[in-house]
């Protein structure tokens, strides 16, 4: 009897230590449940807290088939990728507004690296982990600079000119009337570093030329969202810094590059519900990562600058344009067509002679068709073509092995979202 009494007292102590979840007033619970529904579909009220929570997941089973022209022979023409994504979105009411914590994690198994370099591996990829509070954004998320961000180009390995970059961000957003907003942020510069190449690689080992620690990216944007669509104007400052290499470079050099971008998205319900058109253009000088150029072979990717023997920098200039149209044929079928053009110059005559080109042009075009037989299941067939071509080509030891390199990519994607 004494043992039973002790057990009952212990159980009572445990229950007393738990928040009075069952004692939550019905009126308060109903109010919070209503508030959570207002956050969007899938949000539920966590009883005993001020938090609305949504947990989601997706699974992508992908098969890629590639054909190459003058690409490394070790590349596989057929490979597979499986991606499991987990999303957690928690929103808590505070005296200063909503506190949002968002996490998106990806677990990936692939039989080859992107662009088919043979290497079977498993990956854990934190895709987005950030906090939003009182206008501030802290954490790892998409750059404030980005707009189009390869919207509706599907798959884990998109091979398209675009501006989707995940990095560390410390930013602030001013929400203005009529859907306008202004943003400013400091962002991780290492994610935007395209490095510095020597203009005379026969005198300086490119592998020994390293970039120094730099200040963060400084990004500012202004845009609007409304029933008609969206627009965004973006600007970024990027510090370029290179270390000297022995006696062949006079001294370390530091300079600033910049990028500008304008993007617009139109909603086109007059054609079909959910139809959208994206248009975007960007220009950069000494900050070429913002152009979204795709060099699949890696033979001559654009650097931020070429460093001359006297230590001065010849900054790389370039521009890009992209577009995409998504059309919904009916509730079960939709398709997207997309394309882009980008180019960068090699202005220094010594670098032109060493790398066998005055510049590089990059072209991509593609389309996909998606069938949704039973939501949330979707099956997509997608094709894209990438061309990377030298201007005023001349064969050299440090440049492209041929004037143009082409790649065709075919993707079969089976996706389930839950």
N, C-alpha and C positions, 0 to 999 in steps of 0.2 A: 504494500500500500504506500509505503514511504517512497519507494522507487517511482511509482506511478505519479505521486504528487510532485516529486522533483522534476520528472519529465514534463509534466504540465506547466510547471513554473518556468522551466527553461524554454519551452515552446512559446509561452507567453512573452518572454523577454525578447526572443528572436522576432516575433511578430511586431512587438512594440518598437523595435529598432528599424523596421522597414517603413518607409514613408507611407502615409495613409492613402494608398492608391485607391482602395475601395471607398474611402470616405470623400473622394473628390466630388464636390457638389455637382449635381446633374446639369445645372444651368451653366456652370463654368466649363464643364466638359463639352457641352453642346456648342458653346461659343468658340472654343478652341478648334473643335472639329470643323466648324464653318470657316474659321480663319485659315485652316490648313487646306481645305478644298479650294479656297481662293488663290493659294500659291500655285495651283496647277494640278493636272491629273497625277494620281499616284501618291500624293502626300497624305500621310496619316498622322494623327496626333499621338505623341508619346505621353501617356497618362502620368500625371504627377510632375510634369515639366512644362516649360513654355515653348517646347520645340516641336516643329513639324518635320517629318522625316520621309524621304523617298529613297528606296533602294532599288536599283535596276541592274541589269546585266545584259550582255550580248555575246554571241558566239559566231565567229566568222570561220568558215571552212573554205580555203582558197586554193585554187590550182592555177599556176602561172605557166604560160608557154611563151618562150622568147626565141626570136631569130636575130642573129647578129651579122653585121658586116664589119670586118676588121676589128673585132673585139677580142679580148683575151680568150684563148682556146679552152682554158680550164672551166669556163662558164658553162653551167648546165642549161640545156634548153627547156627543161621541164622541172618544176619544183613545187612544193606544197608548203602552205602556211596555215596554221590554226591559231586563232586569237580568241582568248576569253577576256572580256572586259567586265569590270565591276565598278558600279557608280554608287556613291553615297552622297546625298544632298540633304544637309541639316540646316534648318532655318529657325532661329530663336528670336522671339520678340524681346526687345530691350527698350530702355528709356531713350536710347539714341537711334532707334530704328531697328531694322532686322539685321541680325548677325547671321551670315551665311558661311557655312563650312562645306567645301565641295572636294570630293576625292574621286578620281578615275584612275584605276590601275589596270594594266594589261599584262596577261601571261601568254607568251607566244612560243610556239614550237615551229621551227622552220627547217626544211631540208637544204636550204641554201640561203646565203645573204641576199639582200636586195640586188637586183640585176644579176642574179644567178651565179655568183661566185660560190663554189661548192663548199659548204661548211654547215653540217647539221648541228643545230644547237637549240637550247631552250633559253628563253629570255624573260626577265621580269622588268616591266617598263612602267614606272610611275608617269602617267600621261598628263595628269592635272591634279594639283593639290594646292588649294588656295583658300584664303579667308577674305570675305567682303564685309566691311563694317564702316558705317558712317561715311560712305563715299570712298574709303580706302580699299585697296586690293593688295594683299600680301601673299607671297608664295610662288609656286611654280605653275604657270598657266600660259595661255597663248599671248604672244606679244600684242600690245596695244596698237602697234603699227599695222598689223594684218587686217585685211578686209575680206577679200575673196576666199582665201585660205582653202583652195581646191574643193570648194563646195560641190557636193554631188559627184565628185570623182571618187570612186569607191576602192576599197582594198587597203591592206596594210602597207603595200609598197607602191604608192602612186608615183608615176614617172612623168609628171606634168609640171610645167612652169607655173609657179604659184608662190605664195608668201606665208605658208603655215609654219610657224616656228614656236616651239614650246620652250620657255626659259623662265628664270627667276625674275620676278617683277615686284617693284614697290611703287604703287601708283595711286592717283586720286582722280575721281570722276566728279565733275560738276553737272548735275542734271538740271537743264534749263527748260523753260516753257516750250510747249508745242513739239515735244519730242527731240529737241536739240540737246546735245551734250558735248562737253569739252573734257579732255583728259590730258594728264601729264604723268610720266613715269620714268623711273630709273630702272634699267634692265641689264641683265647679265651680258657683259661684253664678250665673254668667251664663246657664247653660242653664235655670235655674229662675226667672229674672227675668221677671215679668209686668208690671213697671212700676208707675207711680203716675199716676193721672189727677187733674186738678184737679176739685174738687167744683163749682167755678163756671167752666166753660170760657169763658163770655162775658167773664171778667176775666183769665183766664190761658190762654195758648196751649198746648194739650196737647203740641204738637210741641216746644215749647221747654222743657218740664219734663222733666228727665232724672234718672235714678238715679245715685247715686254709686258708687264702688268699694266693695264690701262684703266682709265676711269670708266664707269658704267655708261651704257647707251643712254642718251637723253631723248625721249620720245614725247611728242605732243600731237594730239588729234582734235578734230572738230567735225561733228556730223549730226545727222538727224535720222530718226526712224519714225515711220508713219504708215498709214494704210497704203499709201502709194508705193512704198519701198524704203530704201535706205541710201544714204551716201556718207562717205568718210574721206576727209582730207588728213593725211598723215605726214609727219616730218620726223627725221631722226638725225642726231649727231653721233658720229662714231670716231673714236680716237684710233689713229694708226701709230704704232710704235715698233721700231725694229732695233735689235741689238747689233753692234758691230761684229765683224767676223775676222779676227786676226788683224793683219796689217793691210788687208785688201779693201777695207771700207774705212773712210776717214773717221767717222764717229757715229754714235747712236742718233737716230732720227725720230722725231715725233711730229705728227701733223693731225689735222682733223678732216674726216670725210663726212659726207652727208647723203641723205636720201629723201626723196619726196614721192608721194603717191596720192592718187585720186581714184576712188572707186565708187560705183553706183550700182544698186540693185533695184530693178523694177518688178513689182508684182503685176501679173498680167491675167487677172481673172476673166477679162473679156474673151481671151482665147480658151482658157480652161482653168478651173479652180486649182490653185497651187502652182501655176506656171510662174517661172521667174527667169529674168535675164540679168546676168552679171557682166559688167564692163569695168576694166581697171587698167591704169597706166602708171608706170613708175620710172623715175630717173635717179641715178646714183653716181656719185663721184667719190671714190675711195671708201665705199661702203656697199660692195656688190652683193652681199648676202641678201639684201632687201629686194633684189631683182628676181630671186627664185630660179636662177639658171640651173639646168640639169645637165651635168657632165657625167654620163653614165659610166664611161671608161676610166675617168680620173686621169687621163693623160695630160690634160692642160686645163685645169679648173681656173677660173678667174681669181687672181689675188686682189687684195685691196690696193696694192701698189707694187711697182717695181723699184728696187733700190739701186741707184747708180753707184759707181765705184767711189765717187766723192761723198757718198752718204745721203745725198738728196733723194727725194721720192718723186716718182712719176705716178700720180694717182690714176687708177683705172676708172674710166667713165663707161657708163652703159645705160640702157633703158629697156623696158619690157612692156608689152601689152598682152592682156588676156581677156577672154570672153567665154561665157557659157550660157546655154539656154536649156532649161528643164521643162519638159512638156508631159502632162498627165493625160494619157489617152482615155483612160477610164479608171475605175476604182482598182483594177487589177494590174494595169500596165502603165509604166512611165519610161521615159528615155531622156538622156541628156547628151548634148553635143558640146564639145569644148575644144579650145585651142589657144595657143600662145606663141608669141615671137619675142625673143630677147637677143640682145647683142652687147658686146663690150669691146673696147678698143685697147690696143697696145701702142701707146703714143710714142714711147721712147725708141729712136732708131736702132740703138744698140740691142734693146730687147726684141725688136722686130726681127733683126738678123739672127739672134740667138734662138728664138722660139719659132721662127719660120712663118710668121703671120702678122698682119697688121691689126687683126681683131678676130673675133669668133662670133658666129651667128648660131642661135639655138632656136629650133622650131619644134613644136609638138601639136598634134591634132589627135582627137579621139572621140569616142562615143560609147554609150552603154545602153542596154535595154534591161529593164527590171520587171519581173513577173512576181506578183504577190498572191499566190494561190490561196493562202490561209493565214492572214495576219496572226502572229507577228513573223511568219516565215516569208523570206524574199529570196529570189534567185536572180542573179545578175550575170550577164555576159558583157564584157567590156573590152574594147580594143583601143590602144593608143600607139602612136608612132612618134619617135624622137629622132631629130637630126641635129648633129653637132658638127659645124663646118667652119674651116679656116678661111679667112679672106686673104688674098695674095699669098697663097700657100707656097712654102718652100720646105723641102724635107731637111730637117736638122736633127741632131741628137736629142734635143730637149723639147721639141715640139710634138705636134700630132704625128702619128706614123703615116697617116694618109690625110687627104684634104677634107674628107667628110666621113663621119661615122654614123651609122644608122642602127636603130633598134626598133623592132616590132614587139609589142607585148599584148598577149591575149589572156584575159582573166575570167575564170568561172568562179563565182562567189555564191555560196549558200549561207545566208545570214538569218539568225533567229534572235529576236530582241524580246526580253522579258523582264 
